[in-house]
Amino acid sequence: MTWLITGGAGYIGAHVARAMADAGERVLALDDLSSGVAARLPAGVPLVHGSSLDAGLLKRLLAEHRVTGVVHLAARKQVAESVARPGHYYAENVGGLATLLDAVAEAGIRRFVFSSSAAVYGDPGLDLITEDAPCAPVNPYGETKLAGEWLVRAAGRAHGIATVCLRYFNVAGAATPELADTGVFNIVPMVFDRLTRDEAPRIFGDDYPTPDGTCVRDYIHVADLAEAHLAAARRLTDEGVHGDLTLNIGRGEGVSVRELITVIGEVTGDRRPAVVEARRPGDAPRAVASAARAARELGWTARHGVREMVASAWQGWLLHHAGPASATP
Ligand SMILES: NC(=O)c1ccc[n+]([C@@H]2O[C@H](COP(=O)([O-])OP(=O)(O)OC[C@H]3O[C@@H](n4cnc5c(N)ncnc54)[C@H](O)[C@@H]3O)[C@@H](O)[C@H]2O)c1
């Protein structure tokens, strides 16, 4: 097998590339470097610089490298930007996927793993969200992921491609400091950013119907997430596997924003109290995965807890923002 990892120079993609290469899989990456960093890729994993919207490039690279499976992570992922530029998000995330799936079908590739998101659910109001919960995304980013899943399944049926859609919950942490997320879009780096600026962390709303009034989320270590991709790829490699699978990738454990900020205070040594601000529109009170199906189908469960996520993310933050290597790539 040779696996193409789109978005392989990104935060999650580089972890997936590393986990798969370490496990002995042959992998190469495609990335337009719009938010990716080439240096994140491990030695021995070639990077093709280009876009998933470039049909000619895709055709050439799939043939030249004799690709037999694809893990598609390339996408734009900022919710606020998706609200401001929905056309761009649909073009990149859905258009890029459609172009890629056409090239995959034409090349006779029969295995495809798609990066989806818990954002497809919106706010189903469930204690544990199973994959059968209704999907009602509340922003264009989530819509592009849901439309992407539909497209993946339709292409799978039309062209006989076995597919897995992985719905990631809240991703955090780093396998090594160099691979840490350099963006400030998720809660852990957002709190680090506030502390680094000598400002108190912010909590958006503490009057939700949750035990401490703050939103509850399911955090997953990016190294565990990478292992889930390896398990999905291996599952697709098994003889006779066909059809589609849709799987939550989470820990099945809720952590409130206040609890997370407490852990961040313990890890960083900066325990200043958070300030409470108004709720943000579109934040669901609770989003926690049922992780049972992934365990059953992939034999995969997360191994790392929240403290390990925060501690590893903090090491990465120090490397990229405060340490001697503060010349962030
Ligand atoms: N980070 C999260 O919490 C999270 C949660 C759920 C789902 N996801 C999904 O996981 C995937 C990876 O996210 P990430 O956090 O690593 O983000 P990232 O921005 O670090 O990675 C995305 C990568 O894709 C590349 N890219 C973007 N558009 C491209 C295109 N058209 N062609 C080629 N390359 C392109 C970027 O340069 C980048 O390297 C995305 O599909 C995202 O929607 C992320």
The ligand as an SDF file (V2000), in Angstrom:
LIG
                    3D

 44 48  0  0  0  0  0  0  0  0999 V2000
   -7.9310   20.7000   14.7730 N   0  0  0  0  0  0  0  0  0  0  0  0
   -9.1370   20.2660   15.1360 C   0  0  0  0  0  0  0  0  0  0  0  0
   -9.5330   20.4120   16.3020 O   0  0  0  0  0  0  0  0  0  0  0  0
  -10.0360   19.5230   14.1520 C   0  0  0  0  0  0  0  0  0  0  0  0
  -11.2570   18.9960   14.6040 C   0  0  0  0  0  0  0  0  0  0  0  0
  -12.0710   18.3190   13.6920 C   0  0  0  0  0  0  0  0  0  0  0  0
  -11.6770   18.1590   12.3850 C   0  0  0  0  0  0  0  0  0  0  0  0
  -10.4820   18.6990   11.9580 N   0  0  0  0  0  0  0  0  0  0  0  0
  -10.1040   18.5220   10.5510 C   0  0  0  0  0  0  0  0  0  0  0  0
   -8.8120   17.9400   10.5010 O   0  0  0  0  0  0  0  0  0  0  0  0
   -8.1510   18.3360    9.3090 C   0  0  0  0  0  0  0  0  0  0  0  0
   -6.7630   18.8480    9.6390 C   0  0  0  0  0  0  0  0  0  0  0  0
   -6.8950   19.9350   10.5440 O   0  0  0  0  0  0  0  0  0  0  0  0
   -5.6480   20.6060   11.2760 P   0  0  0  0  0  0  0  0  0  0  0  0
   -6.1070   21.0020   12.6300 O   0  0  0  0  0  0  0  0  0  0  0  0
   -4.4530   19.7600   11.1260 O   0  0  0  0  0  0  0  0  0  0  0  0
   -5.5030   21.9460   10.4210 O   0  0  0  0  0  0  0  0  0  0  0  0
   -4.2360   22.5490    9.6360 P   0  0  0  0  0  0  0  0  0  0  0  0
   -4.6860   23.8510    9.0800 O   0  0  0  0  0  0  0  0  0  0  0  0
   -3.0360   22.5160   10.5030 O   0  0  0  0  0  0  0  0  0  0  0  0
   -4.0510   21.4720    8.4830 O   0  0  0  0  0  0  0  0  0  0  0  0
   -4.6860   21.5350    7.2250 C   0  0  0  0  0  0  0  0  0  0  0  0
   -3.6270   21.3100    6.1890 C   0  0  0  0  0  0  0  0  0  0  0  0
   -4.2220   21.2530    4.8880 O   0  0  0  0  0  0  0  0  0  0  0  0
   -3.5110   22.1170    4.0070 C   0  0  0  0  0  0  0  0  0  0  0  0
   -4.5090   22.5310    3.0000 N   0  0  0  0  0  0  0  0  0  0  0  0
   -5.6160   23.2930    3.1990 C   0  0  0  0  0  0  0  0  0  0  0  0
   -6.3180   23.3800    2.0480 N   0  0  0  0  0  0  0  0  0  0  0  0
   -5.6420   22.6470    1.1180 C   0  0  0  0  0  0  0  0  0  0  0  0
   -5.8670   22.3300   -0.2490 C   0  0  0  0  0  0  0  0  0  0  0  0
   -6.9540   22.7830   -0.9080 N   0  0  0  0  0  0  0  0  0  0  0  0
   -4.9640   21.5490   -0.8850 N   0  0  0  0  0  0  0  0  0  0  0  0
   -3.8610   21.0640   -0.2460 C   0  0  0  0  0  0  0  0  0  0  0  0
   -3.6010   21.3300    1.0460 N   0  0  0  0  0  0  0  0  0  0  0  0
   -4.4860   22.1110    1.7270 C   0  0  0  0  0  0  0  0  0  0  0  0
   -2.9630   23.2210    4.8680 C   0  0  0  0  0  0  0  0  0  0  0  0
   -1.8180   23.8590    4.3270 O   0  0  0  0  0  0  0  0  0  0  0  0
   -2.6160   22.4530    6.1490 C   0  0  0  0  0  0  0  0  0  0  0  0
   -1.3080   21.9140    6.0990 O   0  0  0  0  0  0  0  0  0  0  0  0
   -9.0630   19.3520    8.6400 C   0  0  0  0  0  0  0  0  0  0  0  0
   -9.8060   18.6680    7.6380 O   0  0  0  0  0  0  0  0  0  0  0  0
   -9.9600   19.8040    9.7610 C   0  0  0  0  0  0  0  0  0  0  0  0
  -11.1980   20.2530    9.2800 O   0  0  0  0  0  0  0  0  0  0  0  0
   -9.6560   19.3760   12.8140 C   0  0  0  0  0  0  0  0  0  0  0  0
  1  2  1  0
  2  3  2  0
  2  4  1  0
  4  5  1  0
  4 44  2  0
  5  6  2  0
  6  7  1  0
  7  8  2  0
  8  9  1  0
  8 44  1  0
  9 10  1  0
  9 42  1  0
 10 11  1  0
 11 12  1  0
 11 40  1  0
 12 13  1  0
 13 14  1  0
 14 15  2  0
 14 16  1  0
 14 17  1  0
 17 18  1  0
 18 19  2  0
 18 20  1  0
 18 21  1  0
 21 22  1  0
 22 23  1  0
 23 24  1  0
 23 38  1  0
 24 25  1  0
 25 26  1  0
 25 36  1  0
 26 27  1  0
 26 35  1  0
 27 28  2  0
 28 29  1  0
 29 30  1  0
 29 35  2  0
 30 31  1  0
 30 32  2  0
 32 33  1  0
 33 34  2  0
 34 35  1  0
 36 37  1  0
 36 38  1  0
 38 39  1  0
 40 41  1  0
 40 42  1  0
 42 43  1  0
M  CHG  2   8   1  16  -1
M  END
$$$$
